[in-house]
Amino acid sequence: MNLPKQVRLVEVGPRDGLQNEKQPISVSDKVRLVDDLSAAGMSYVEVGSFVSPKWVPQMAGSDEVFAKIQQKSGVTYAALAPNLRGFEAAMVAGVAEVAVFAAASESFSQKNINCSIAESLQRFVPLMDAAKARGVRVRGYVSCVLGCPYEGEVVAAQVASVARELYAMGCYEISLGDTIGVGTPGKTGQLLNVVSRDIPRHLLAGHFHDTFGQALANIYASLQEGLAVFDSSVAGLGGCPYAKGATGNVASEDVLYLLNGLGINTGVDLDKLIAAGQRICQVLGKHNGSRVARAMLA
């Protein structure tokens, strides 16, 4: 079986994990989380989001978080930027890399960002031009790749079309997100076969939610398909406010345990990662969403 020797984990906990929390989280707690993740060996951390605080109140103060984290060399500290204004704010804050976000489902795009898929992609054009001019790398997300809370199944060709647009615009990597966690290994394999006709597999990443308990199985299926980049969230933090019943992202600790068991190198220390997840769960007063963490802390 031909699995990658090395996998890059993209830690989305500080952004995707915290953005839907109802209680206020202090800047110092966010900073501590990012620093803990860097110390655990995460080479890519999505720190925050430069969106209007009106839409995502929890991401207010992302500039302050960037100013206070201990940036380690060799670690990419990224942020989500939905438009040119967000990109410019991210640049002022000293962000090294940004991510943009489109949906594979029309209904989800309308409910999530109040515009069509085509309009959302148009908004990225000035951002991509500005990023190119400044030599800033942009990562692209496609959400609802294996199902939509409003439309049900999403056709793989539609996912491929959105991914192709982002790639053509200049996104160096496309992360395929199973936002509501309905995907299965078979569907995941079929999707990757369709999308990879246009975009090389080494430029694709997997972003799986665990609503139906399929995230690790989908990651294993993706490894077999040649993917070597996966998004995950420490302690399984996060959900999707637009997707009823959608649980959090797959827990970074659980993904790491899977990869360690397969002899795949990530450079991440499991014990330090568990400690980071447990600390933020205590701050939030939440149950730890990682099965590995719960088992090892018991």
N, C-alpha and C positions, 0 to 999 in steps of 0.2 A: 504494500500500500504506500502510495507516494504522498506523504504529508510534508508540509514545509518544516524546515529545521528551526526556523525562527518565526515568531509572531510578534507584531507590534500591537499593544493594547492602547486604545484611545480612551482615556478616563473622562467620562462625561458627568460624573457625580456632582461636581461643584456647579455645573450649569443645568443640565437636563435633570439631574437628581434633585436639586434644591428649588428649581423655579416654581414648582406647584405647591410647595409647603405653605400652609395657611399662616403659621406663626412667624413673626419677624425673626430673622437670623442676623446676628450682629456681624459687622465687617470682620471683627477679630476672629470669630468662629469660622468664617469662610476662609480667611487667611490661613488659620491653623490647619484646616482640612487640606488646602492646596499644598502647604508645606509638608504635611504628613504624607501626602501622596507622592510628592517629589522624593522624600526621604525613603519611601518604600521602593523606589526604582522605576516609577512610572515615567516614561520618556515623553509622553504627550498628555497634557491636562487641559481640558476645556474649562477655563476659569470662570467665565461669565458671559454676559450677553448685553450688547449695546442696542437694546430695543427701548421703546417708550415705556417708562415706569407705569404709565396708565394701563398698559396691556399686561405687563409682567412686573408687578411691584417688587417681587423678590429679587429681581436682577438690578434694582436701583443700587448705585454704589459700586458697580463693577470696576469703575475707574479707580476707586479707592483701594479695592482689593488688589488690583494690578500694581498699584504704587507700593503696597506693603508686603507682598509675598517675597520670599527669598528665592530669587530666580537662579536655578542651578544651570551650569553650562551643560549643553547636550539635551536639555528638556525643552520641548515646545510648549509655550503657554498661549493658548488660542482663545478666541471668543467668537460668539455668533454675531453677525452683523446683517440685519435684514435688508438694508438699503444703503445708499451713498452716505446719508447722514450718520447712520450707525457706524459705517466704515470710518468716516472722518473722526468720530468720537473715539473709536478704537485706536486710531493712529495717535491721537493726542495722548491717550493713556499708555502708549508704548507697547501695544499688542503686536506680537511677531507674525501671527497668522490668523486669518478669519475663516469663518464657515458661513455658507449661505444655504437656504432651506427651501425646497420646493416639494409639492405633493404629487403623487401619481394619480390622485383621485380629485376630480373637479369639485365634488361636494365638500370634501375635506378642506380643499384650498379655500373655498368660499367661507366655510365656518371658522377656519383657523386664522386666515389673514385677509378675509373680506375681498378677495379678488380671484380671478380665474388663474389657471396654471400659466397660460400664455402671458397674462399681465404680470404675474409674479416673476416670470423669467425676464420680462422686459425691464423690471425694476433693477435687476442685477447688472444690466449692461453698463451703466455709468460706474457702478461699483467695480466691476471687473476691469474697466478701462483705467480707473484710478489705481487699482491694485497692481496692474501691469506696469503702469508708469512708476510706481514706487518699489517694484520688485517684491511685492508681498504675495505669498502663496495663498490660494483660496481653495478650501475643501468644500465639496458639494454634498448636501444631504438630499435624499429622496425619501419621503415618508409614505406610509401606507402601501408598501411594495407587495405585500402578501394578503392585503385585505383592508377594507375601509369600514368604519363604524356606520356609515350612511349608505354605502353602495354595495357592501358585501365584497365579493371577490373582485380583485383588480387584475386586468389582463396584463400578462408579462410584456406584451408589445408596447403597452402604454407606459410601463415603467421604463422600458428601454428607450422610448422616445424622449422622456424627460431627462434621463441620465445622459443621453447623447447630446441634448441641448447644453446641459451644464458642462459636459466635457469639451464640446466645441467652443464654448465661451472661455475656456481656460482653467476650469477646475482641475487640479492635478490628481485628485482622488475623489471617487464617488462612493459615499456610504449609503447602502441600501437598508432602509429602516422598516422593520415589521412593527409598526407603531402600536398596533393593538394585540400583537402577540398571537396571531391565529395561524401562523405558518407551520408547516410540517417539513421534515427532511426531504420528502419527495418533491413537494412544491418548491422548496428552496433550491434544490438541484435544477429543476426545470427553469426557474427564473434566471439562475446564473448562466445557464446554457444560452438563453435568449439574449440577456444583456451583454454577455461577453462576445457576441458576434460583432458588436460595435466598439466595445471598450475592453482592452486587455485585462485579464483577471488580476494581474498584479497591481492594477490601479483601482480595484474594487475593494470595498470594506463591508462587513456585515454588522448590522445594528439590530439586535433582537430583544424584544420584550418577552416576558415569561408568563403571560396571562394563562395560557393553556399548558404551561410546564414543558414547552417544546424548545426553549431557547438553546440549551446546551446541545440537544440533538441537532438543531439547525446549524449550530456552529461546527459540530463534528462533520455534518454533511458538507458545509462550506469549505472546511479544511480539505476534504477529499476532492473538492472541485478546484483546489488551488488557491483559495483565499488565504491571506496571511496577515490581515488587519481586521481587528474587531473592536467595536465600541462597547464599553461596559461601564457600570456605575457601582462604586463602592457601596457595600451593604445593600445592593439592589434598590437604591433610592430612586424615586421618580415615578411618574406615571404620565398620563396625558389627559389634560382637562377636557379635551374634546372627544375623548374616547371612553364611553362609560364602561366601568369594570376593568379597564386596562391597568394591569399591575405595572410595577416598575421595570426598568431595564434589567437585563440579566446582571447578577452580582459579579463584580470584578473578581472577588475571592473564588467564586465557583468556577469561573472561566479559567482562572490561573491554576486551580487544582486539576481541572481537566487537562490543561496543556502540560503541566508538570508530569502528570501520569502518562502522557504520550511522549515524554522526553523532548518536548519542544521548548526552546529557550525564549524567555521574555525579558530577563534581567530584573524581574520584580520579586521582592522578598514577601512571601506569603504571610509570615507572622506580623511583619510591619504593616502590611495591607489590612489584615484583620484588626489590628490595634487602631488604625486610622478609621475604619468603618465603625467600630464599636464606640469610639470617642464621639463621632458625629451623631450616632444614634442616641447616645446619652444626652447630648445637647438638645436634640429634638424630642426627647422623651418617647422614642420610637423603638419598636421591635426590630431587631436586625434581620434584614431580608435575605441575608446570605446563609444558606444551609451549611456551608463549610465553616463559616465563622461560628455559627451556633454550635456545631458539633465540636469544634476545637476549643471553644470557650467553656463548654459544659464541664 
